[in-house]
Amino acid sequence: MTSLAMTNKIYEQALDLPADDRMVLIDKLLHSANLPTQMEIDKLWAEEVEKRSKDIESGKAKLIPGEEVFRKIRKRFGK
């Protein structure tokens, strides 16, 4: 049996579980994926904001007015 076939079989079996048990399974699967926590994501965003702010202040990043951005979008996509 291929990995995809096995995954589909497990999925079909999981659908037969009561909702509470499916939620427990979902929680366990998500934790097993080693995804970043919301706190880690927030920290990464704060670091990115700080980096971009420094790039703007140093002149490394060029700001483009919103009106210009939307004008270019309308020109490119015809709306």
N, C-alpha and C positions, 0 to 999 in steps of 0.2 A: 504494500500500500504506500502510495506517495505521501509526502509530508502534507501536501494540500488536501488530499483525500482524507487523511487522518484528521486534519484540522476541521474540515467540513463535518466529519462524523462526530467529533467532539462537540462542535457548535450545535449540531442538531440534538445531541443528547442534552446539552446544557439548556436548550430551550424547553425541555421537558421538566426542568427543575422548578420548584416554587420560586416566586420572585425574590424572596429573602435570600434563598440559597444562591440564586444567580448573582445577587449583589455581593455576597461574600466571595464568590468565584471571581467576579470582576475585580474586586479589591485586591485579591491575592495575585491575579494576573498583572495588574497595574504595578503592584509593588515589586513583582519579580522582574519587571522591565527596567528597573533601576533608572526611572525617569527623575529629572531634577524636581526638588520640592518647590513649592511656591516661594518660599523664602530664598532659595538659591536663584530662582528666576528673577525675583525682585532685586537681588544683589547684582546680578549680571546687568539688568536694565539700568540700575543706578550707576554702575561703572561705565556703561555705554553713554549715558547722558553726560556724565562728567567728562569723558573723552571728547564727545562732540562739542561740549561747551568750550573746552580748551582749544579745540581746533578752530572754532569760530573766533574766539578771542585772539588767537595768534595769527589769524588770517589764512590759516592752512585750508579752511573750508570756505567756500564762496556761497553766500546766501542768495537765493533767488526769490523775488517777491511772488506771493501766491498768484496774483493776477497774471504774471508772466507764465507761470507753470500751467495754469488753466488755459491760457491762450494757446500755448504750444500743444496742449492735449487736444483742444478743439480743432486746431489746424491739422494735426496728425490724423485724428480719427473722424473728422468731418462733422462734429457737433458743436 
